[in-house]
Amino acid sequence: MDKTVYSITYKSGVFLVLLAGTFWSSMGLGVRLIEQANVWQILFYRSLALAPFLFFIITIRSNGAPFVIIKKAGIASILGGLGLVLAFSGGIFAIQATSVANAMFLFAAAPFLTAFLGWFLLAEAIRRETWVYMGFAVLGVLVMVWNGILIGHLEGNLSALISALGFSIFTIALRWGKLEDMLPTVFLAGIFSICISGLLCFFLNFPFVISVTDAGIAMCLGVFQVGLGLTVYTLGSKVVPAAELALLSMTEVVLGPIWVWLFLGEKADFMTLLGGSILLAAILGNAISGIIKSNSIVPLQ
């Protein structure tokens, strides 16, 4: 295990998880600033930056033996990486096809999808309270999807849910393989994304040469939004109880719509805010009930 973990306090861990959510929240603004590139071109360039960055981080954390760590992750890492390809591509398309607020709120459904898949595939128990909050989450999702139908954003909403499903597959794969370090899996996701998006660009005649601005934004998203975000999250999650992580990670969902409102003037409509509020309330309630049940709140030092 990385020796630096032991020097991280609980307060530092909380800060790192909040920082990770802040990095992740930049996705909506970044994709909005891209002028012409489509989802596969964005994914290709973002992954071109993501994979080398994570390989560098893994090399440092493994004391110069990255391939040993990556190989050790096994088939679970491959399945999780493929799940992330689905999450990455669905997420980019969703932001291009609907409002950032709508997409971000629907991404937030991932923890409940993960709980359901864990129950269905891994026979993991679901707390009674979680079933109740899942019902409220479904209600919030239905409000947003129905609103998407009314305003012509159904494809964007469905893509956001597919993205959430991809993240859930990633999480379930990590649990199934008992993988504590997610970085090798995300590195493989970057490699898979390069290959899949590259092939699609080739066969669909999407040019590999895009504007410097679009390529630069996409590559910055790969390094900072995904790569650095996951790196600091991995460090912080080592010292923050699992029950608190879902609560702290809500930074992403809250800040994402704020960035595009501040910098681009993009506002969410009432139904999106209503459905999103129901969903976030469900996540908040479930996280707090989990913290209370596990008595995992650690007092600040």
N, C-alpha and C positions, 0 to 999 in steps of 0.2 A: 504493500500500500504506500502511496505517496506520503513521505514523512512530513511534508508541509501541512498535511491535514491536522496534525496534532497541535499546531501552533494557532489554529483558527478557533476563536472563542464562539460561544453561542451568538453574541451580539454581532460579531463579524460575519457569521454564517447567515444571519437574518439580512444583513446589509447586502451580502453577495447574492442571495436569492432575489431580493428586491431589485438589485442592479440587473440581474438576468432578465427579469420581467421588463425592465426599462429597455434593455437592448432588443428584446423580442418585439416590443411594441412599435419599433421603428419600421416594421415591415410595411404597414399600410402607407405610411408617408413615402417610403422608398419606392414602392411599386407605383404610387400615384405620380411621382416625379419622372418616371420613365416615359419617354415620349412616343416611341413607335414599337419597340420590341414586344413580341408576344410571349405567352407563358413558357413555351419551350426554349425560346432564345434566352429569356431571363433565367430560367432554371439552369441552362447550360453554363452561362457565364457565372452565375452565383455559385454553382458547384465547382467550377474551375478554381475559384478562390477558396471555397470551403474545404475541399479535400486536402490540399497542401497545408493549409493552416492547421487543421486537426492532426495531420500526420506529424507536424512539427511539435504540437503540444503533447501528443502521445509519446513521441520519441523522448521528450524531456521527462515526462512522468514515469517512463519505463526504464530510465537510466540507459538509454541508447539501444533498447531492444524492442522497437515498435511491432515488428512482425510476430514476435512471440505473443504479445498481448492480443494482437488482432486475430491470430490463428486460434488462440485459446478461447475466444468468444464463440467460435463454432457456428453451427447451423442456426441457433437462436439469433445470432447477430445478423446473419444473412436475411432471415425472415423479418427481423425488426427493421433492417435497412430498406427492404422492399416496401414495408409499411410506410416508412418515412418518405419514400419517393412519391407515394400516393398523397401523403400529407403535404409535401412541398408543392407539388403541381396543383393539387386542389386548392391550396391556400392562395397561390398566386392568381389563379383564374378567378377565384371568388372575389378577391379585392378588385380585379379588373372589371368584374361583371355586376357588382353590387356595392353598396356603401361600405366604407371601412368599419363603421360601427356595427353594421349588420353582420359582416364577416367575422369580426372579432368576437362578438357575442356568441355566434354559433360555434366558433372554434372552442369556446369555453365549455361546450357540452362534452368534450373529450373525457373528463373524469368519470362521468356517469356511463358513457359508452364503455369505458375501461372496466368499470365495476360490473357491468352486465356481461361483458365478454369473459371476465375473470370468473364469474359465477357459472357461465355456460360452458366454457372450455377447460377451465382449471379447477372447477368445483370449489372456488373460493367463496366463503360465506359473505353475504351482504347483510349489514346491520339493518334492523327494522326501520330505523330512522332514515337510512339511505334510500330505502325503497320509497318512503314518503317523499323525500326531497327529489328523487328521480321523477316522481309523478309531476311535481311542480316544474321541474326542468323541461319535461316533455311539453307541458302547457306553454311555457315560454317559447320553446322552439316552434310549436305549432302557430303561435301568434305571429312570429317573424316569417315563417314560411308562407302563411296565408297572406301576409302583407306583401311578400315577394311576388306572389301570384298576381295580386291586384296591381302592383306597379311595374310588372314585367321583369322582375329580377329573380325569377324562380331558378334559373340555371346557376346564378351566383350563390343563392342560398343552398342549393343541393351540393354545389362544389365545396362550400364551407363545411357542410356536414360530412362529406366524403373525406375532407382534410382531417376533421376531428376523428373520423373512423381510422384513418391512417396512423394518427398519433396513438390511438388506442391499441392498434395492432403492434406498434412499436413497443409500447409499455408492456403489453401481455407477453411479447416475445422475450423481453428482458426478465420478466418474472418467471416464465417457463424455463429459461436457461439459467436462472439464478445469477444473472449478470449484475454486479454492483456498479461497474463502470460503463456508462452509456457512450463514451466518446468513440471507441472502436466501431460501434454500430452506426453512429452518425457518420463516421469517416467512410464506411462502406456505402452508406446511403448517398454520400457525395459522389463516390465512384459510380454507383448504379445510375445516379441522376445524370452524370456526364454522358454515360453510354446510351441511356434510353432517350434523353432529350436530343442528343447528337444524332442518333438514328432517325428520330422523328423529323428533325430539321432537314436531314438529308433526303428522306423519302417524300416529305411534304413540300420540298423545295423552298424552305425558309432559309434565307441567307445566313451564313455564319458570321459575316461581317456586318456589324450593326454600328450605330453611332458611338463615338467615344463616350458621350454622356451616359447613354443607356448601359453600355458595357461597364463603365466605371461605377454607376449606382448599383448594378446587379452584383458586381464583385465586392463592393463595400458591404452589401447585405450578407454576402457569404461569410466574410471575415467577422464583421461586428455583430450583425443581427442574429445569425445562427451560430457561428463558430465561437465567438467570445462569449455570447450569451450562455451557451451550453457549458462552456468551460467554467465560468464563475458559478453557474448553477450546480455543477458537479461538485465543486469544492464546498459550496455552502450547504448542500444537501447532506454532507457527511456529518454535520454537527447540529442540524435542525431536525427535530422530530418529524416523521413522515406526515403526521396528521396536520401539521402546520404548513407544509409546503404548498398545498392546494390553495390555502388562504393567502399566503404571501405572493404566490404566482399570479394572483388576480391583477397585479400591477400591469401586466401586459394588456389585459382586456380593458382596463380603465384608461390607461394612457394612450392606447392606439388611436381611438377616435379623437382624443384631445389634440394630438399632434396635427392631424389633418384639418381640424377646426382652426387651430391657431395659425398654421402656416398657409393653408389653402382655402380656408373658409367653408369647408365641407361640413354640413350639419346633418344630424340624424333626424328622421321623421318620428312622429309621436308613437306609432305602432312599433317601430324598431326599439325605441327607448322602453316602451311598455314590456314587450317580450324579453328584451335584454335584462331589464330590471328583475323580472320574475326569475329568469335563469340565474342571474348573479345572486339573487337572494337565496335560491336553492343551494348554490355552491357554498355561499357564506354559511348558511345554516348547517349544511352537512359537515363542513370543515370544523365549525365551532363545536358541534355535537361530538365529532370524533376526538377533538382535543380534550373535551370534558371527560369523555368516556375512558380515554387512555391515560388521563392525568399527565399529559405530556408537556404542559406549559412549563417552561424553564424560566425562573425569575431572572431578570436582568441583573448582571453583576455591576 
